[in-house]
């Protein structure tokens, strides 16, 4: 099929002139009807083009397309790749996190690109002005729908698609690598037989020869990596000698670099003829690379690719590999999911990987099949070769995977409570019958009917749902009235809003209750350590582990603190603690970025829990901890991070000059900021931002200096904010005992203060102002009254 005959108005959106055999069979179903479509086809057979055909159909009708990409790194790839649509006058928008979301751009976009997690979050908030755009979707394209079987992310994709169908019922076009039970996915999505396609291996552009190779396992994990690397090089060497290309998948970013270095030496030792050291033009091109190690490596025909490289470096590596300048490429699994970069020979060197949150885990079968599917270059090779290198004990498992494939299972049961709570919060589930109707919209229900030996019967499923619902009520997430109607509690709403595991939400609520006084009314003054510990022990970090070489570094950070914690949570606590001063030990840095990103999300959630269920003072404490971890600044400097244009470097510099709060910055003026080391333009910006911060002053009125023993007098203190308005908690204490509090959007607040001549020789009255949404230090003032 010629593209310009089928889609004449959109021919420029495709990088080729004709659809291949697989595409030509599926395109009419996408263009000529409105039924949902499911396509299962071998990797590298051209499924992305089907997604683009579906997008063109929506654009032609003036609608909005949503593309669900399996990984965050791939959403950015699509934004770049689909500049072709931008050139045709359409808007492509990648929906990112809450802070970076541009609702206006999202609302006006013709093509939205999201991960399942972002889509889940957006659909949960669909009735808010910021996320209303998600209900305007006319067609949802699910890339790699077999992600349903992912342990960590499958349930998110499942409930998100089910929810989206209830909200706005878009057309669904689901694309997948080869999966045996494609009919189950089609049944879930209501795709009829006529628009369900299961393309077999005969549609693979290049036939695939796949197998398993073992290596001799030793006691040293480091040495084992090199044993597997030499095994991998043995497998790829014949192809490299015949001008073929090889792609070797390893478990981590750092391993791509180390394996490439070692492979260069080994290839030279084996005298394999490859590399471009004599090519002057390529020498010049290589100078464009930002990564110095990569710059040296590519000259020998060896490259590496991972998500941590700059966009420019990744683009060049991909370009050179496609054109054959690079012959051997080491990569992480990201490359298998997103970039169409086939090679004659593919080897998976590492079947186990280190997950910062889970320790050593087996690579998922989905990832294994996805990687192996990259073998064979259409138009260049008449056969592809794919190998799994593993320990002999695992060989049969991988041989069976290659022989039989992998049925796609539902992972909803493991997270049923959190997803059911979210539906109750949304109001789509109001009683037990609604719960069962909701379950029927899920892939879980379809698989339970299709494979009853692996799932529950209808009665067992109803029991499981009923037990889950009862647990939600017992734990305080849901209320049920006498007529069995369901409604969310504040706890349930907060858990859903912040995407928390329910055990974490309950722990956060308990901490807030301690700050607020709890059932016995005895309030606890929380410390930064309480806040960090609550995050480090959250269920989201349950699987975190600490390697032996990391434990000394943890001990150096924490000393004797938190000895009651298991090594994993203690490691998380050490990373958070050291991050507050930007001094994370070298031994902990490999996992620190992932742990910090997860922790910042949890800290934002904890801050809201403390704000809504605890006190403003506790929420402000969490806000300051969050800012310190994000920016790596001292307690003295954290308040400055609230200012526009002030990051860790400027905050630390200003604090060292004695300017530690927005009030100090206002007082210093532009000239004082310039004296402190800021450029004049930056100083003006920072000073203007400081002027918009809260500016608190206190008026104690006719407050006495002394009071007679046994006498009493009613006075008042007025707190005024002369800066921009902000939410604040105001607290009055006498000799550290709380008298009165108020939470409000602070302009002016007047609080009564009773002066009573009691047994104490003196009464110290203090007023504290805490800002729960800002990392500003508390603002305080006090008066002392003598008792005569």
Steps between C-alpha positions, in 0.01 A plus 500: 500500500639839401471752784408791272208298359363397839569825691575766238466790746740341749765338280763737643436357848655166399872440441430242226295481180320167540350298782646152547303175488401504868404867496300462178292225659411711807469853357147455352365399843635824646386729218170352384310438823461618857547172684779458749810336354753260654819412312754244619805481276870411526741764626640726225213414262383863485228544763592866560369583153160359599495738796573786261222388264256506793623849592448622142143367503428699819668817372303484178179500705620793713535288813764437766724194518660364817812287460590292807874429493643230726793702638558865592816510286292402198249783539783743427610288204150525353493876549815525292395238245160654445630841407374378161146564627606839641632591155152425363341743745396263779595530866679217684519528878673265745315509831753512783479534878272726702755780533584516131151449356379774266119450503446749215741315271352164600148623428598627155711199402397280209726216616558432870785271607496349850627207702233281664592653838443855376173396335387330823574814700329724241184288481477500881492882482290531184244727665763762591568790258863390458416152379166544327674447164529126562126447445519654151698207358343346188748219443741333741794314349661256744857427399629164629171396662673184626632730772181382676714211624757723669516436876541864596313683225251260345213573737545874441455459124203269556298727728591813305369365171185368670445838666562696181243289320241583766586871496497574128489165316775569246579263219782267608783386275720258695837385365709216638793275439402139430286362785322163507177629657429798278131399502478576873623854441254537213213383722600749769505786252187384309693467176311271258670215316515704180723762665710263713827402336750238615789516257736206546873464450448474125435876507835571663700696241805284571469138630638455850726230640487523880660290770649480849872485580634427848816605678691361797373676809760604760485637853598856402216697341744751351700227330176340378420815305821458304438128447164591346658783300760264345219253424306780331805604298548140388143510364526834321856466363412294188240758399735793558757331276237478226411872523190427705395699807440385855295636787582383854256576782637544852332581828600857585623828357839458663530148356452629144807720547716239672405226252578727205845582644585134559360395161723750317809343658380147435409571135845649445654192664300273270594716200139544384507743203269785604511866594544831323828634637626576150187697406584868549141615443370262767768624740356849451143377543592321823617830648131598522444245779470635853603174667879469482506124553250455218707730279800266531293184474318572174829533311549127557151425367364435852229713661274505802149633545297570814240747627763704685675617183418842362237509229761605245732212588217246480392635163852473359549146633170391346580668170849342477368157593225520237750596229749230611780726626462341844511122486464403866264676739445442872166616636245481779150367435360846419632464146298184445168662587522822309762544233481297180866402497534140378827307474596174332592351837345581839638365828349546845806489724315565828175327592512645851520864589539720806187698573558791744168421666503119483861382497596224254203388292449286190449694181134473405410249228339788311833685491685188389267439207500867409882508484535180302249632251749766391707237315509527120540811284224526236656557160849402618479154658328182389500368858523640853679333791395544864652347810435502873814452710410360841603267778435133427235484774285750308551358151183289482288795614623716214480219243134453592442875471650504149302192398157582640495877540325661797128527566405850609358494853317759710694643795200681650446262793827605668393868517124455511450702821675815371325492163159431654552788742579726203174403327299571817668840527408572137137411574481230232449237770224572753399156629597132481315445172691792347821334616411181314402696189835679515686169532322379188660786302850376584739259330506317835140384447573388144803294604306349791247363250764397248736328744295402809778267615727804553235739635196493728153382406223761490408421860859517617551827316193647667638386837837660426335828403276491806798433729696784337209737547461397865872567552466849350218576743686357800816699424311827463527558125132445424172543687198275450154602617210279610383465140849379398575817307870589476670836541867595532649646816754780501768233546373313194500818292854589599626148427348510153610855423863427579508154345609331821499141609238477768739380771705815438192721515401347834850558646495862379157551657620354830799737501266794435281387790804497729578860399139605557456326833323180394220345702651586838567862404873476572679663208853402401742757365634330193865514396660488156612147587135399556414630153792328325441176687132494395607525136790253527272235653217558250362194321632643172851425633415156641725325253797735532819314579851591610803326354783413737725774362227759569447420867820671619392817317156479663665466840723801429192714430267379776735388775291322762168645379225277363672174594154346533442532125578230246798570272286611204294772674812603695680553170208712373514705820876552458454620141227745605697623801820559300310651207381784723854638501590383150758258641386152397789250540643364177398144589132601513483717190410231246153459656466849648332667201217245474449494876496880524243535222269250669561663837417850373161374379439336838610813687256713303228252596606493866501880510137499383404231754659705779325813371153345477511254789770649725632852550643778287824477701542133412419565134755781489762268647436255216513783245845601624625140495366460146675817380828404667502157336408648161763776511764360735520806727545559871220588742630859501451532124182300438261797522676663204404214268144639502629791290497497119849475358654356818630144486746321724806701396348845543318401819824379658692807383241743639475309830878516541469880469241507779192524272294201608134587449289694251476771771880528500497527119238775510702690757824463302351647183646452153831662595542268798437197280759622251745542788420140597614382157192504275501660156285811491231350274474192720499717813204698367307180424575348841412821684170529313417140589580570867260794497220264398567265793302528826625788718375453856484755783348475847297751702457411866283803573467600868682195629602526867856465630373350828190345651404454865488147632140376472401778259405447137474723197380430147733637231556431135777480245459594135706330227515687170646382171624798296617280211302285261234287663582146602346220703634502854448344838526741793563356846512675839672333796569594859806340662495253207138394564267560208223756560340550161556431131349607172562394141410748230602674182704757683430867454426615851411273792420608856523238774381529862767460767407447865754637750446315829711549810573144607773319688781572255730791567478610136283423198659485154245544222614399150332531162615268222405529133554187289446482122396144406554546125835682512847398626525821706625480859231577759464869587473556875465780754460496879418705809584425863265596785622499861263359763513724810 
